[in-house]
Amino acid sequence: MPRSTASHPWHDLSPGDNVPEIVNVVIEIPKGSKVKYELDKDTGMLYVDRILYSSVVYPHNYGFIPQTLDGDGDPMDALVLMQEPAVPFSFLRVKPIGLMQMLDQGEQDDKIIGVHADDPEYRDYTDISQLPPHRLLEIRRFFEDYKKNENKEVKIDDFLNAEEAKKAVKQSMAVYTDLYVPKRPRSGSHSDLSNLANIHKPNSMAKSSSQQSLAKSDSQPNLSSPDKLENHHNKIPKSPNPKPAAVQPQDGS
């Protein structure tokens, strides 16, 4: 049977079976590229956002962890150290070893630093402190420079260790769950849901159909007797002139 919709790499791909020790990362930009590919969140396709204005290339494969949400409203970013460039929109298993704290035009935009868990040259790293210092200088300088010719300011703070990176992954997953995963009612019964809705209704709205019918029959005159109909009209009190309703102030006005 054909699928009615295409899979979305952000929402439909699992973040992994052993999170946060090992996470799945969807690659957007391969190592050595100047093309700023970016996930289009509405369609799930890969959008060419721009060609980098500065004379720099991405030092490592760059992508995102599915089913996460970071402070900038995008999935959690990840820079993946490995031997070879990866094809855009491929995904691979990554071991988080550090967190780069970054401000992009004043907005928090941290990056997970990870190693490809299935690359024999990198898989044995467990913490960012084990990387050569020059490697961290290269990563820092790339992100400080790659938007300079666009007159956009990027500030790099500290590189944090593997434990902080794993905490950031778990937190971004929790934020995603709160926003995107539907909350299920405690009871799956439709009658329970109806009763729950009636709790918040006024008593006059929550009457049963039999009570409403009885109230209706009591309030209507007997049209078979003209005398009773006339007496009924005589008993209807005249309503006072209605007062204009007070205008309630609205929040944010």
N, C-alpha and C positions, 0 to 999 in steps of 0.2 A: 504494500500500500504506500503510495507516495506521501512524503511529508508535506504538511500544509504550510510550514514555516521553516526557514533555515535555522541552523544552530547558531547561537550567539556565543562567541568565545569568552566574553566576560561573565555571562550569566549561566551558561550551560556546561562549561568545563569545570570539573572539580578542582579545588585548590590543592588536592593531594590526599594520599592515604595516611601520611605520617606527619601531618602539620603540627608544629612549625619546624620540625627537624629537617624535613624535605618538603619542598613546595613545587607545584607546577608553575612555570612561567611561560607565557605566550610572548614570543619574540616579535617585536614590531620593527626594530632597526638593527640590521646586521653590523657586526664589527667592521670598521673601515668605511662606513657610508657617510655621505653628506646629506642624504635625503632624510628629512624628518617625517617618517611615516607615523601615523597616529590612529588609534582606534576611533572610529566613528561610533559613538555610543548608541545612536538611534538605530542604525542599520546593522551594526556588527561587522562592517567591512573596514578595510584598511584604507585610510585617506592620506594622500600626499599633502601634508600641511604646508611644507615649504622646503627649499634647499637652504642649508645653513648659510648665513651671511658671512660668517667668519671663515678663515682658511684653516678649518679644523675638521676632523672626522671622529666619529664615535670610537672611543678606544676599546670598547667591548660590546658584546651583544646587549641590547636594551629592550625591555618589555615590561609586562605587568603580571601580577598574580591574580588569577580569576577569583571572583566572588569576594573581593576586598573593596574597601572604600576608604580613601585617604582624606586628609583635611582639605585638599583642593577640589574635592568633588569627583576625582578620577580614581581608577583602580590604583592599588599600591604599585609604585614603580620599582623595577629591579634591574641592576646592572650585573650581567652574568659573565664571569671570567672563565674562559675556555680557550682551547687552541685554535678553533676555526670559526669563521663566520657562520651563522645559522640563517636559514631561509626565513623571510618574514612570514608570520602566522604559523610557524611551526611551534611546538611547545616541548619543553624538556624539564627534567627533574633538577632542582637547584637546592643546594645547601646554603642557607643564610649564614654568613660569617660576620656581618657588620652592618651598621646603619650610618649613612652619610646624612647629617642634618643640613638642610638647605632652605634658604628663603629665595623665592622667585618673585621679584617685584613686591616684596613684603608679604608674600603668601607662603605658608609652610608647604614644602614640597620635598619631603624626605625620600631618600632612595635606599632600598635594600641592596647591599653588596653581597653577592653570592657566587658560588663556584658550581660548575656543572658537575652534578653528582655521578655522572657516568663518563667523565673525562679522566683517564688515568693520571694525567699530569697535574690536575687540580683537585681531584676528589678528596685528597687526604688533608686539605686545609680545613681547620675547624674554627679559626678565629682570625679576624682581620689583622691582628697584631703579628701574625705569622707571615704576612705579605712583605715583600721588600719595600722599604720606605719610599723609594722612587716611584713605585707603582701607585701609591696613594697620592703622590705629588702630581702625577700625570692625570689621574682622575679628577683631582681638585681643580687643576688648571683648565682642564677641558670645560667643566661646568661653569667656571668663572668667566671664560672667554667666549663661549659659543653663542651668546646673545649680545655681546658688546656692540657689534655693528648694527644692531637693531635698537640701540639706545635703551636697553632693558638691563636692569641691575639684578645680578644673582650673587648671593652671599653664601659661602660655605662655612659652616660652623665646625663642630667636632665630628670625628669618626668614632662611633660607639661600637662596643663589642658585640659578639654573637648573641648573648643573652638579651641585650636591648633590641637587637634586630628581630628576634623571635617574639618578644613582647609586642613590638610594633605590628608584626604580621597578625598575631592573635587579636589585637585591638582593631585593626582594619577589617578583619573578618566579622567581628562583633558589630561594628558600625554598619557593614553591609547587610548583615542579617536583620538588624533592627529596621532598616529602611526598605529592604527589598523582599524579604521572606514573609509571605502572608501569615498572619496570626490565626491559628485554628481555634474555634470555640471549644470549651471544655467538654461539651456534650454535642454529639453529632445529630441529635434528634431534632427534626424540624419543629415538633410541638414545643420542645424546650425553648427553641429560639423565638417562637411566637409568644410564649409566656413571658420570656425575658423582655420582649419589646413592649408588652402590655404593662409591665411594671412601671415604665416611665411615662405612660399615658395618664391623663386626668381620669377620674372615676367615671365621668360622663362618657368618655371615649372608650373605656374598657368594659362597658356593659355588654352582657351577652345579647345575642339576637332576640331571645325570648323576652328579656327585660326591656329591650328597645321597643319591641312590638307592643308589650303591655303598656308602656308609657305613652306610646303613640295613640293607642286605642282610648286611653283615659283622657287625653288632651283634645281629641277630635269630637265635635258635636255630633249628635244623632240626627242625620239629615231627614229621617223619616218623620220627625215632628217639627212643624214650623214654630210652635210655641217654645220648644226647647232650644231651637236654633236662635230665636230672638233673645231668650234669657241668657244664652251663652255669650252673645255679643254684648249684652248689657253688663256682663261681669268682667269684661276685658278692661283692665285699668289703662288709663291713658299714660303713656310714657312721658317723663319729663324731657325738656329739651336736652339733647345730648351735649355733653361738654367736649370741647376739642381735646384730642389725645395729646399728652405731653410728648414732645420730641425728645427722644433719648439720645444723648451724645454717643457717637460711634468712636470706637478706639482708633487711634491713628489719624483722626481728622485734624 
